[in-house]
């Protein structure tokens, strides 16, 4: 069975341009209205990751998913440790959860605390949905959802310069020593996939240039690998459900 992919390079350039331009517009609007302060103004308005969602949506449509099965508004599903969780994008076909994807971003100037927050968020979301799945929240029919996590990280000196680790009682795992936050995200996402908490993870880095410039540090965390895995899952699942 063959899969189809959109023009990923062009889609990523557009997504990165849209990310920075959206943040700039949000920050300007919120400062004018005195509704927010500092860099927080540029990350509380939403919509900045819509370009990445468009890439995922295009991939789904190319591989047999219908428009009505893709949900970006009505996107709440049951959790195990809480009543519901709103995912950024869901694929629901004939009452079956086929896929759930989160779109996240991390820009400066704060990287330490936000990295820890993103880590806890990724782990908590995965634990919640997989336990809910085990308990039959999405039916007992053997259709397993595909989980994905996409991160856009600002490419700047503060995200790419190694930082110290704190070891007051026990030694940290050696792979985290002398690493930047960008490298820690790479380690983390590989481990999330290794432990089968997520089926796909993508890490895209981009400087605040507004020109759509981006890089992908690792091939196994690229958008191409991410979208190919998602496409294969939905295509094969739809065939099996006919």
C-alpha positions as CSV (number, residue, x, y, z in Angstrom):
1,X,0.0,0.0,0.0
2,X,1.5,3.3,-1.0
3,X,1.1,6.6,0.9
4,X,0.9,10.1,-0.4
5,X,2.6,13.2,1.1
6,X,2.2,16.9,0.5
7,X,5.1,19.2,-0.4
8,X,6.7,19.1,3.0
9,X,9.5,21.5,2.4
10,X,7.2,24.2,1.1
11,X,4.7,23.5,3.8
12,X,7.3,23.9,6.5
13,X,8.6,27.1,5.1
14,X,5.0,28.5,5.1
15,X,4.3,27.2,8.6
16,X,7.4,28.8,10.0
17,X,6.7,32.1,8.3
18,X,3.1,32.0,9.6
19,X,4.3,31.1,13.1
20,X,6.5,34.2,13.5
21,X,4.1,36.6,11.7
22,X,1.2,35.4,13.8
23,X,3.2,35.9,17.1
24,X,4.2,39.4,16.0
25,X,0.6,40.4,15.2
26,X,-0.7,38.9,18.5
27,X,1.9,40.7,20.5
28,X,1.2,44.1,18.8
29,X,-2.5,43.7,19.3
30,X,-2.3,42.7,22.9
31,X,0.2,45.4,23.8
32,X,-2.1,48.0,22.2
33,X,-5.0,46.7,24.3
34,X,-2.8,46.4,27.4
35,X,-4.1,42.8,27.9
36,X,-0.7,41.1,28.3
37,X,2.9,41.7,29.1
38,X,6.3,40.8,27.7
39,X,6.9,37.7,25.6
40,X,3.8,36.1,27.1
41,X,1.8,38.3,24.8
42,X,3.2,36.4,21.8
43,X,2.2,32.9,22.9
44,X,-1.2,33.3,24.5
45,X,-3.3,34.2,21.4
46,X,-3.3,30.8,19.6
47,X,-3.3,30.2,15.9
48,X,0.5,30.4,15.6
49,X,0.8,26.6,14.8
50,X,-2.0,26.6,12.2
51,X,0.6,26.1,9.4
52,X,1.8,22.8,10.9
53,X,-1.8,21.7,11.4
54,X,-2.4,22.4,7.7
55,X,0.4,20.0,6.8
56,X,-1.1,17.3,8.9
57,X,-4.5,17.9,7.6
58,X,-3.3,17.8,4.0
59,X,-1.6,14.5,4.7
60,X,-4.7,13.0,6.1
61,X,-6.8,14.1,3.1
62,X,-4.3,12.7,0.7
63,X,-4.5,9.3,2.4
64,X,-8.2,8.7,2.5
65,X,-9.5,10.6,5.5
66,X,-12.6,12.7,4.9
67,X,-13.0,16.3,5.9
68,X,-15.8,15.5,8.4
69,X,-13.5,13.0,10.2
70,X,-10.8,15.7,11.0
71,X,-11.7,17.7,14.1
72,X,-9.9,20.9,15.2
73,X,-12.9,22.5,17.0
74,X,-14.9,19.7,18.6
75,X,-11.7,18.0,19.8
76,X,-12.4,16.8,23.4
77,X,-12.1,13.1,24.2
78,X,-12.3,11.2,27.5
79,X,-9.4,11.1,29.8
80,X,-8.7,8.7,32.6
81,X,-7.3,11.1,35.2
82,X,-9.7,13.9,34.2
83,X,-13.1,14.0,32.4
84,X,-11.8,15.2,29.0
85,X,-8.7,16.4,27.2
86,X,-8.8,18.8,24.2
87,X,-6.3,17.7,21.6
88,X,-5.2,20.1,18.9
89,X,-6.3,17.7,16.1
90,X,-8.3,14.5,16.2
91,X,-9.3,12.0,13.5
92,X,-12.5,10.2,14.4
93,X,-14.0,7.7,11.8
94,X,-17.2,5.9,12.4
95,X,-16.9,6.3,16.1
96,X,-13.3,5.2,16.2
97,X,-10.4,7.3,17.3
98,X,-7.8,7.0,14.6
99,X,-5.3,9.7,15.6
100,X,-4.6,12.5,18.0
101,X,-2.0,15.2,17.5
102,X,-0.6,18.0,19.6
103,X,1.2,21.1,18.2
104,X,3.6,22.8,20.6
105,X,6.1,25.6,20.4
106,X,8.9,26.9,22.6
107,X,10.5,30.3,22.1
108,X,12.8,32.3,24.4
109,X,13.8,33.9,26.5
110,X,12.9,31.3,29.1
111,X,14.0,27.7,28.3
112,X,14.7,25.9,31.6
113,X,11.3,26.1,33.3
114,X,9.4,25.8,30.0
115,X,11.4,22.7,29.0
116,X,10.4,21.0,32.2
117,X,6.7,22.1,31.8
118,X,6.6,20.8,28.2
119,X,8.2,17.5,29.4
120,X,5.6,17.0,32.1
121,X,2.8,17.9,29.7
122,X,3.9,15.4,27.1
123,X,4.2,12.6,29.7
124,X,0.9,13.5,31.4
125,X,-1.1,13.6,28.2
126,X,0.2,10.3,27.0
127,X,-0.4,8.6,30.3
128,X,-4.0,9.9,30.4
129,X,-5.0,8.8,26.9
130,X,-3.3,5.4,26.9
131,X,-4.9,4.5,30.3
132,X,-8.3,5.7,29.0
133,X,-7.8,3.6,25.9
134,X,-7.0,0.5,28.0
135,X,-10.2,1.1,30.0
136,X,-12.3,1.1,26.8
137,X,-13.0,4.9,26.5
138,X,-12.8,4.6,22.7
139,X,-14.4,1.2,22.4
140,X,-13.2,-2.4,22.7
141,X,-12.8,-3.1,19.0
142,X,-9.0,-3.2,18.7
143,X,-8.6,0.1,16.8
144,X,-5.6,1.7,18.4
145,X,-5.1,5.4,18.0
146,X,-1.9,7.0,16.6
147,X,-0.5,9.7,18.9
148,X,1.7,12.5,17.6
149,X,3.6,15.5,19.1
150,X,5.1,18.3,17.0
151,X,7.4,20.9,18.4
152,X,8.7,24.1,16.9
153,X,11.7,25.3,18.9
154,X,13.3,28.8,18.5
155,X,16.8,28.4,17.1
156,X,18.8,30.8,19.2
157,X,22.0,30.8,21.3
158,X,20.0,30.1,24.5
159,X,18.4,27.0,23.1
160,X,21.6,25.6,21.5
161,X,24.2,26.4,24.1
162,X,25.0,23.5,26.6
163,X,23.7,24.1,30.2
164,X,24.6,22.6,33.5
165,X,22.7,19.9,35.2
166,X,22.0,19.9,39.0
167,X,23.0,16.7,40.8
168,X,22.7,17.3,44.6
169,X,21.9,13.7,45.5
170,X,22.1,11.4,42.5
171,X,23.8,11.4,39.1
172,X,21.7,12.2,36.1
173,X,21.7,9.9,33.1
174,X,24.9,10.6,31.1
175,X,23.2,11.5,27.9
176,X,21.9,14.7,29.5
177,X,25.3,16.0,30.5
178,X,26.7,18.9,28.6
179,X,23.6,19.3,26.4
180,X,21.6,22.2,25.2
181,X,17.8,22.4,25.5
182,X,17.6,21.6,21.8
183,X,19.6,18.4,22.4
184,X,17.5,17.6,25.4
185,X,14.3,17.8,23.3
186,X,15.9,15.4,20.8
187,X,16.8,12.9,23.5
188,X,13.3,13.3,25.1
189,X,11.4,12.7,21.8
190,X,13.5,9.7,20.9
191,X,12.7,8.2,24.4
192,X,9.0,9.0,24.1
193,X,8.9,7.0,20.9
194,X,11.1,4.3,22.3
195,X,8.7,3.9,25.3
196,X,5.8,3.9,22.9
197,X,4.2,6.9,24.5
198,X,3.9,8.5,21.1
199,X,3.9,7.0,17.7
200,X,5.4,10.0,16.0
201,X,7.4,13.1,17.2
202,X,8.8,15.9,15.1
203,X,11.2,18.6,16.1
204,X,11.6,21.7,13.9
205,X,14.0,24.5,14.8
206,X,13.6,28.0,13.4
207,X,15.2,31.4,14.1
208,X,13.0,34.5,14.5
209,X,13.7,35.8,11.0
210,X,10.2,35.8,9.5
211,X,11.7,34.3,6.3
212,X,10.6,30.7,6.8
213,X,14.1,29.5,7.6
214,X,14.1,26.2,9.5
215,X,16.2,23.1,10.3
216,X,15.4,19.5,11.4
217,X,18.2,18.2,13.7
218,X,17.4,14.5,13.4
219,X,16.1,12.5,10.5
220,X,14.0,10.3,12.8
221,X,12.3,13.4,14.2
222,X,11.6,15.0,10.9
223,X,8.2,16.1,9.6
224,X,8.6,13.7,6.7
225,X,9.1,10.7,9.0
226,X,6.2,11.9,11.2
227,X,3.8,12.4,8.3
228,X,4.8,9.1,6.6
229,X,4.0,7.2,9.9
230,X,0.7,9.0,10.3
231,X,-0.3,8.4,6.7
232,X,0.6,4.7,6.9
233,X,-1.5,4.3,10.0
234,X,-4.6,6.0,8.8
235,X,-4.5,4.4,5.3
236,X,-4.1,0.9,6.7
237,X,-6.7,1.4,9.4
238,X,-9.3,2.7,6.9
239,X,-8.7,-0.3,4.7
240,X,-9.1,-2.7,7.6
241,X,-12.4,-1.0,8.6
242,X,-14.1,-1.4,5.2
